[in-house]
Amino acid sequence: MDLGDLHFPTAAEVSAEEAARFREATPAERMRAIRSVLAAGAVLIARSPKRAFVEAYRQRQEDLAREAIAQFLVRHGGNP
């Protein structure tokens, strides 16, 4: 069987195409896409046998982000 010019895209090519489609989307379409990804992630977490670990990890990352923002504001003259 001759496959000739059959080409399978690399992961980088697929990512570049998806990024281009996202950039071309309207703001509303972008928000729908982001919400869809977040909803899919929530479903995966809810069904995961390691749900407690994932939720604890997520909460810790949010806490670290809040701390980093507060420290940034203190360093640059804002009030936390």
HELIX and SHEET records of a PDB file:
HELIX    1   1 ALA A   11  GLU A   24  1                                  14    
HELIX    2   2 PRO A   27  ARG A   47  1                                  21    
HELIX    3   3 ARG A   51  ARG A   75  1                                  25    
END                                                                             
